[in-house]
Amino acid sequence: MIRFFYVIQMLSAIITVFLVLLHSPKGDGLASIGAASQLFASQKSTEKGLNKLTYFFVLTFIISSFILGYLLKQ
């Protein structure tokens, strides 16, 4: 059972790294201080899907970490 959660944790970590690298850069520099950075920004449907997928794998990683911590404590 512990081995299963190790595999889930490792796969979710690797997939999360690749998904984060696929995101488009959002470095706004000093424009992020005001509202100018969000003036012409809009998310496309593919980027929304990529965000949801990234959130899912990050949540999977966090949950598997908590479960492994609980199982290894016993």
MODELLER restraints for C-alpha pairs under 7 A, 6 or more apart:
rsr = mdl.restraints
at = mdl.atoms
rsr.add(forms.Gaussian(group=physical.xy_distance, feature=features.Distance(at['CA:2:A'], at['CA:68:A']), mean=6.78, stdev=0.5))
rsr.add(forms.Gaussian(group=physical.xy_distance, feature=features.Distance(at['CA:5:A'], at['CA:64:A']), mean=6.03, stdev=0.5))
rsr.add(forms.Gaussian(group=physical.xy_distance, feature=features.Distance(at['CA:5:A'], at['CA:68:A']), mean=6.60, stdev=0.5))
rsr.add(forms.Gaussian(group=physical.xy_distance, feature=features.Distance(at['CA:9:A'], at['CA:61:A']), mean=5.30, stdev=0.5))
rsr.add(forms.Gaussian(group=physical.xy_distance, feature=features.Distance(at['CA:9:A'], at['CA:64:A']), mean=5.77, stdev=0.5))
rsr.add(forms.Gaussian(group=physical.xy_distance, feature=features.Distance(at['CA:9:A'], at['CA:65:A']), mean=6.87, stdev=0.5))
rsr.add(forms.Gaussian(group=physical.xy_distance, feature=features.Distance(at['CA:12:A'], at['CA:57:A']), mean=5.42, stdev=0.5))
rsr.add(forms.Gaussian(group=physical.xy_distance, feature=features.Distance(at['CA:12:A'], at['CA:60:A']), mean=6.57, stdev=0.5))
rsr.add(forms.Gaussian(group=physical.xy_distance, feature=features.Distance(at['CA:12:A'], at['CA:61:A']), mean=5.56, stdev=0.5))
rsr.add(forms.Gaussian(group=physical.xy_distance, feature=features.Distance(at['CA:13:A'], at['CA:61:A']), mean=6.35, stdev=0.5))
rsr.add(forms.Gaussian(group=physical.xy_distance, feature=features.Distance(at['CA:16:A'], at['CA:54:A']), mean=6.08, stdev=0.5))
rsr.add(forms.Gaussian(group=physical.xy_distance, feature=features.Distance(at['CA:16:A'], at['CA:57:A']), mean=5.93, stdev=0.5))
rsr.add(forms.Gaussian(group=physical.xy_distance, feature=features.Distance(at['CA:16:A'], at['CA:58:A']), mean=6.42, stdev=0.5))
rsr.add(forms.Gaussian(group=physical.xy_distance, feature=features.Distance(at['CA:19:A'], at['CA:54:A']), mean=6.06, stdev=0.5))
rsr.add(forms.Gaussian(group=physical.xy_distance, feature=features.Distance(at['CA:28:A'], at['CA:37:A']), mean=6.35, stdev=0.5))
rsr.add(forms.Gaussian(group=physical.xy_distance, feature=features.Distance(at['CA:31:A'], at['CA:37:A']), mean=5.36, stdev=0.5))
